[in-house]
């Protein structure tokens, strides 16, 4: 049995220049997001992921497809304090999640904006 593990990236400074709006008032505020816009099918690290936009209009959730070796695993790209933080949690195959993590760290501000727009435009699956 795999123990759950958590990955965290440092702040993604490239997003500072994107002008994505104001951050929460308190630096240590707990963020409660509903990530239900979408879904959009994408591939990161050679595995399939389903991407959802969150109700803050700036954050994204990346959920490993059930048949993926990365499953079960979820990455969150959360906007807070004028920056993005990438974190992940789950018990999927380490090699698959590490590869996806490496790809997600390379997302540009334009990539994030395109994903946000795609999740807003996607029709929900029932």
N, C-alpha and C positions, 0 to 999 in steps of 0.2 A: 504494500500500500504506500503510495506516495504521500508525503506530508505536503500540505499546502505551502506555497512559497509566495513571497512578495518581491516584486522588482520595482525599483524606483530609479528614475533618471533625474539628473540635475535639471534645473530650469532650462527651458529651451529659449535662449536669449534671442534667437532669430525672430521670434514672434513679437518682441517688444515694438518693432517698427511697424507692425501690421495695423496698429490703431484699433484694436478690437473693443474698446470701450472701458468703462469703469470697473474696478475690482470691488469685492465685498469690503465693507467699512472696516471690519476687524481683521487683522492679519491672521489670527488664529481661529477665525470663524469656521464652523463645520458646514460643509457644503452638502445640501440635500438636493440631488438632481433626479429628475425623471427623464430617462433617455428612451423615448418612444417614437421619434421621427424616423422615417425610413420604412423598411431597411434597404441598405445598399450592399450588394455583394462585391467584395474586393479580395485580393490576394496579397499577403504580406509574408515574406520569408518562405515563399513556396507553398504556403498553406492557405486555405480558404477561411475568410472572416466575414461576418455580417456586421455592418457599421450602422449605428443609430445616433441621431442627433439628440442633444439634451435640451431641456426646457429653458436653459439660460441663453440659448442661441449661439453659444461659443464652444461648448464642450462636446466630446464625442465618446461613445462606447464602442469597443471592438470586441465582438464575441466570436470565439472559435467555433466553426461549424461542427456539428456533432460527429461527423465522420472524419474530421481532421485529427491528425496525431497531436495537435496542440490542445485539443479539448480534454477536459473542460478548462477553459481559461478565458479571462476577460481583461482587456486593457482599458484604462480610462485616460483620456487626454483632457485634463481639466484646466479651465482658465480661471486663474485667481491671482490677485495682486499684480495685475498687468503682465502676466506671464503664463505659460503653460507648464503643467506638470504631468508627466507620463508615468503611470504606475500600472502594475498588472498583478493578478491574483488567480490562482488555480493550481491544478495538479496535472496539466497536460505534459506531454513529452518535452523535456528541457531543451533538446536540440531544436524542436519546432518553435517553441515560444521564444527562445533566444534569437532565432533568425527573424521572427516577426518583430520582436523588440528592436532589433538593429534597423529594420526597414522603417518602423514607425518613428524612430528618433530622427530620421532623415527627412520627415515631412516638412515642407516649407509652409510659410504663411499662406501662399496661394493654394497649396495642396489642401490645407485645412479648410480654407474658405470654400473650395470646390466641393469637398466632402460635406460640409454643412449645407450648402445649397442643394446638393444631390439628395441628402436625407430629407430636406424640406419638400422637395419635388416628388419624391417616391411615394407610390401608393402603398398604404399598409397592407400586409398580407393577413388575411383572416383565417 
